[in-house]
C-alpha cells in the first residue's frame, strides 16, 4: 500500500463521507489499537505480531469507513489474521475469548453467542483480505530499529525507550504516512533527545549505516512510485 499524505488522512478518508471527522477517527483508531495491544499481551503475541495486526487495521480503515464496520470486530479479525501471517498460531477460540473478555470484563462460555462471534470473525476475515487486496507482507520498523541501535551503540535506556516509543506510535496514523526506516530512526532520535544521550556512529560502521539508509530510501521511493 502506498504511503498517504497528512491531507489525505485528515480530509479524504472514507469515513469523512459518513460525517466522521478527523478527530473522531483518531479517537476510534486509538481505542481499537489499545484494545489490540492488550489482547496481544493476553494472547502472548510477540510485539511484531501485534504490530502487524494494528497495521492491518489501519490499512483496512484507510479504505473503509468506520460507519460501515464495527472496529472491535475488525480488530479481532486482524489479530487472528496477523497470528496466521506471522506464524504465531493461536486458535480462533482463544482470540475470540480474549477479545470478548476485554470488552465485556467476563469470560465467554461455549454457547450460541460464542459460535455467532466466531462466525462473524471468519466472515470478516475474507472482507479484510479483499480490502487489503491480499497484501499481507508488511515491512516493519522493528528490524530497522534493532539494526540502527546496534550501529549507534545505544545504551540500554535509549534502546528500551526507543522500543516503547515505537510501540506507542502504532496508536497513531504515522505508519500510514512514513516508511518504516524513517519511523525507526525517529524513535531512536526522540529517545536520545529525551534522555539527553548522544548518538555516536563509529567510523567502522559509518559506511554500512549510510548504505543501509540509502538502500532503504531507494526501496521506499520505488515502492511509492
N, C-alpha and C positions, 0 to 999 in steps of 0.2 A: 504494500500500500504506500502510495506517495505521501510525503510529508505535507501537512496542512499549514496554512498561514494563520496568524492570530486573527486576521479579519474574517477568514472563513469560519473559524471556531466561534468567534463572537457573534457574527451576523448571519451566517448562511448554513448552519447545521440543520438537519431535517426537523428537529424539534421546534425550530422557530416558526415553521408553518402551522404548528399546533399551539401557538401562543405560549410556548415555554421559553422564557427568555434566558439569556446567558447566565445570569446569576443563579437562577433556579436550576439550570442544568448542571452547573458546577457543584451545587449543593447535592443534587441527586447522584452525580458521579462519585463525590467524596464519600457519601454514605454507603454506597454499594462497594466501593473499594475497601473501606474499613471493615465491612462485613466479610469480604473475601479474605482479607488478611487474617481476621480472627478464625475463619473457617480453615484456612490453610494451616494455622498453628494447631488447631484441634485435629486435623487430618494428618499432621506431621509431614506436611509438604516441605521439600527444600525451598528456599527463598525463590530461586528462579522459576519453579513451577507455579507458585502463587503469582509471581510477576507476569508469567505468560498468560494466566487466566485473566488477570486485570487488563493486559494488553488486548486480548480477545474482546473483552467487554468494551473498552474504549473504542476499538475499531468498529464493533457492531453498532454502537450508538453514534458513530460518525456517519453511518449510512442509514440508520433507522431512528425513528422518533421515540422519545421516552413516553409519549402519549399512547403509543401503539403496543408497547410491550412492558410487562412487569419487570422492573430492574432486578429484583431479587431472584426471579425465575431465571432470567438471563445470566445473572451472576453464578447461580448454582450450576447451570448448564456449562458455563465457561470453566468452572472449577473441574467439573467432570471431564470435559474435553481436554483441558490442559494436562490433567493427570495421565490421560492416554497418550497425548502427543509427547510429553516429557518422559514417558515410561515410568511414571511414579504411580503405578497402578493402585487404584482404590475401587472397591465395589460401589456401584451406583447406590446401593442401600446405605453405605456409610456416608457418602456425600449428601444424600437427601436427608438423612437423620441429623447430621451435623448442622446443615442449613436450617432445618426446622427447629432444632434445639436453640440455636442462636436467636432466631426470630420470635420464637414463642416461649422461650425460657422453660421448656419442658421437653422430655424425650417423646419421640414418636413411636408408638407401638405398631406392629404389623397389623394393619387394619385397612378398611377401604380408603381412608384418607391417604395412607402411605402409598397404596397402589395408584391412586389418582395423581399424586405428586410425581411418582416415578414415571408414569406415562407422559406427564407434561414435559419432564426433563428430556426424555427420549425423543419426543416430538420436536422440542425446541432445539435439540442438537442438530437436526437436519436444517432447521431455519438458520441457525448460527453459521453452520458450514456454508450454506448457499450465500448468505450475506457477506461472509468473508471471502467468497469466491474460492474456497478451499485453500487459501493462502495461510498455512498454519506454521510455517517456518519463520520465526521471528528472531532477528539478531538482537540479543540482549546486551545491556551495558555492563553486566556483571563481569564478563570476561575482560573487557577493556579496563574496568576499574581495578581488577586484581593485577593486570599486566602493568598498568601505569603506577600503581602503588609500589610494585617491585622495582620498576625503573627509577622511581624517585626516592627510593629508600625511605619511605614514610614511616613515621613512628606508629606504634600500635594504636595510639589515641587518634591519630589522623585517619588511620585505616578504618577503625570502628565507627568514627563519626561520619566518614565518607559513605560507608555502607548504610548507616542509618538514614542519612540524607537521601541516598538513592532509593531506599525503601519508601520513605515518605513522599518522594517525587511521583510515585505511581498514583497517588490520590489526586494528581493534577493532570492537565492535558499536555504537559511538556513532551511526553513520549509520542504524541501525535505531531509535534512541531519540530523536533530536533533529532538528529541522528544519534545513535547510541554512544558513539565515541565522544561526541560533544557533551552529552549528559554526564558520562563518566568523568571526563576532565573537569567539568564544572563542579561536580560533587567534591572532588579532591581539593580544588582551589578554594571552595567555600569552607570546607572543613579546616584547611590550613589557616585561612583568614580568621575563623572563629577562635582557633586555638593559638593564633599568632605563632604558627610553626612554619619556619622557612622551608621551601622545597628546593632540594638540590639534585640536579641531574649530573651524574658523574660523566667524565669525558668518555669512558669506555662504553657507556650506554647511550650517549647523545645521538649517534648516527642511527642506531636501531630504533630509538624512540621517534626520531624525525621521520624515518622511513615508514614506521607504523602509522603515524598520524597522517602522512601524505597518502599512504595506501588507503587508509580509512576514508579520507576526504574524497579521494578519487572514486572509490566504490560507492560512496554516498551520492556523489554527483551523478554517477552513471545510473544508479537506481532511481534517482529523482527524475532524470531525463527519460 
